[in-house]
Amino acid sequence: MIKLSQILVIGSMNMDLVVETDRYPKKGETIIGGKFEQIPGGKGANQALAAAKLGEDVEFIGACGNDSFAPKLISSLRNGGAKIDNIFKVDGVSTGVAVITVDKKGNNRIIVSPGANYQLDENKIEKIKDKIIEAEILLLQLEIPVETIKKIIEIAAVNNTKIVLDPAPAQKLPDYILSKVDYLLPNEGELDLLLDDINLEERSEKIDILLDKGVKNIIVTEGEKGINYYSRNEKLHLDSLKVKAVDTTAAGDVFAGAFAASLMEKNDIKKSLEFAVEAAAYSVTKMGAQSSVPNKEDLNKFLAERSK
């Protein structure tokens, strides 16, 4: 089958229920929060929106319920330019929901109720198999079942579709999945949990083990400390852009989507990482998940203002 110049994102879609707070409550304590918002989110949908707004030809595949949240999530993706023709609607289950508190420093705490996201099973993936085969780049996360991820990767790997995996929420993954990943995008905590049965202190040892397992490229995101890239033949560090953080909720998702979009366009790892760092920096200056995703014009304006 002929490859299309397309990014395919398969993953979660959630409605984010966001409350601002000066501080987090202690055990057994009730406090008065600030502003409340319902903002479209979900790691998969966030990344698809970022890739679509910062690139071209992006499709999102996920699952939602038949409730009031679903149309809003689908509309957000459509308005951002993502194709949404293969979203599965599941009766009798809620659309995914994330309950998020954001403190005055922009830090967040998140509880996700997966809902329909966990109904995205292997049978549904079989129905969209051709989409995986045709795609040039496949972008995945871990808010859908791991068995589904395995099925997707089985199809992608034998058809030379580049696999980009953001291993979040953090969990240990079987070697079969890791061995097929072209670009792995963990943060520091996720890097540790990928190897939670191996007692290691040095970052270099963890990286070597993942490369030995078959991961081709590893990009460790470290927030304010920037990012570090590793492959068998290259190491690279990029500083983060210094900004005043308002909300860090979607920074990792914007990074992943922007990285995939730039990789598709330029096929240059350093330029793609630089672009992703810039997009993620923009996102933390805005409130919410998909509401913080820039398009190219937003990002260019942001960078121009910084250069003055």
Order of alpha helices (4+ residues) and beta strands (2+ residues): beta-beta-beta-alpha-beta-beta-alpha-beta-beta-beta-alpha-alpha-beta-alpha-beta-alpha-beta-alpha-alpha-beta-beta-beta-alpha-alpha-alpha
